[in-house]
Amino acid sequence: MQPKHQYEYAIVRVVPVVEREEFVNAGVILFCKKEKFIRMKYQLSPDKILILKPDAEIEEIRKNLEAFRIIAEGEKGGGLIASMDQAERFRWLSAVRSASIQTSRPHVGLSNDLEKTFNTLFDEMVG
């Protein structure tokens, strides 16, 4: 049996009207320092967002979610933050902020298969 890996994850949320604090789960970020694993995946749900804010700028929200993914993955187009190490990127992405894209507080868990755990979390939290 593979050793269990401790990981951290946060749920990425779209908050169309920050003052109302209503949100739609849009993605997951999962990070495991020991395995040097970080992954972010999102799924935009325009219908759910438009219920909360009928004039929401869906394309702008998509661009912001894609920027989160680029930073998490450490891609060159992600600027200075994407060049930081994985732990710093995860901490930056999961920091508390008052913006239309927010994350939950980080949660921890153990996994024998980080990829499977990531996919399960995404299916359960974003689906």
KAURBEL-V64615 format. One record per residue. N is the residue number from 0. SS is DSSP state (alpha for helix, beta for strand, coil for the rest). PSI is psi in radians with two decimals (999 if undefined). Layout:
[[N	SS	PSI] [N	SS	PSI]]
//
This chain:
[[0	coil	2.40] [1	coil	2.62] [2	coil	2.61] [3	coil	2.41] [4	beta	2.26] [5	beta	2.34] [6	beta	2.90] [7	beta	2.58] [8	beta	2.76] [9	beta	2.56] [10	beta	2.29] [11	beta	2.28] [12	beta	2.48] [13	beta	2.19] [14	coil	1.56] [15	coil	-0.64] [16	coil	1.72] [17	alpha	-0.69] [18	alpha	-0.50] [19	alpha	-0.27] [20	coil	0.36] [21	coil	2.52] [22	coil	2.86] [23	beta	2.17] [24	beta	2.25] [25	beta	-0.26] [26	beta	3.13] [27	beta	2.45] [28	beta	2.22] [29	beta	2.36] [30	beta	2.33] [31	beta	1.90] [32	coil	-0.84] [33	coil	-0.71] [34	coil	0.04] [35	coil	0.84] [36	beta	2.20] [37	beta	2.37] [38	beta	2.46] [39	beta	2.35] [40	beta	2.51] [41	beta	2.82] [42	coil	2.03] [43	coil	2.31] [44	coil	1.41] [45	alpha	-0.71] [46	alpha	-0.75] [47	alpha	-0.72] [48	alpha	-0.75] [49	alpha	-0.41] [50	alpha	-0.70] [51	alpha	-0.53] [52	coil	1.68] [53	coil	-0.44] [54	coil	0.37] [55	coil	2.48] [56	coil	1.53] [57	alpha	-0.71] [58	alpha	-0.65] [59	alpha	-0.70] [60	alpha	-0.75] [61	alpha	-0.74] [62	alpha	-0.71] [63	alpha	-0.71] [64	alpha	-0.70] [65	alpha	-0.65] [66	alpha	-0.71] [67	alpha	-0.80] [68	alpha	-0.76] [69	alpha	-0.76] [70	alpha	-0.82] [71	alpha	-0.76] [72	alpha	-0.19] [73	coil	0.49] [74	coil	2.64] [75	alpha	-0.60] [76	alpha	-0.01] [77	alpha	0.08] [78	alpha	-2.81] [79	alpha	-0.72] [80	alpha	-0.65] [81	alpha	-0.35] [82	coil	-0.13] [83	coil	2.90] [84	coil	2.91] [85	alpha	-0.77] [86	alpha	-0.77] [87	alpha	-0.70] [88	alpha	-0.80] [89	alpha	-0.79] [90	alpha	-0.72] [91	alpha	-0.81] [92	alpha	-0.60] [93	coil	0.15] [94	coil	2.57] [95	coil	2.29] [96	coil	2.75] [97	coil	1.53] [98	coil	3.03] [99	coil	-0.31] [100	beta	2.08] [101	beta	2.96] [102	beta	2.78] [103	coil	2.97] [104	coil	2.58] [105	coil	2.52] [106	beta	2.75] [107	beta	2.78] [108	beta	3.10] [109	beta	2.51] [110	beta	2.51] [111	coil	-0.34] [112	coil	1.71] [113	alpha	-0.69] [114	alpha	-0.78] [115	alpha	-0.74] [116	alpha	-0.76] [117	alpha	-0.84] [118	alpha	-0.67] [119	alpha	-0.81] [120	alpha	-0.77] [121	alpha	-0.82] [122	alpha	-0.73] [123	alpha	-0.67] [124	alpha	-0.48] [125	coil	-0.82] [126	coil	999]]
//
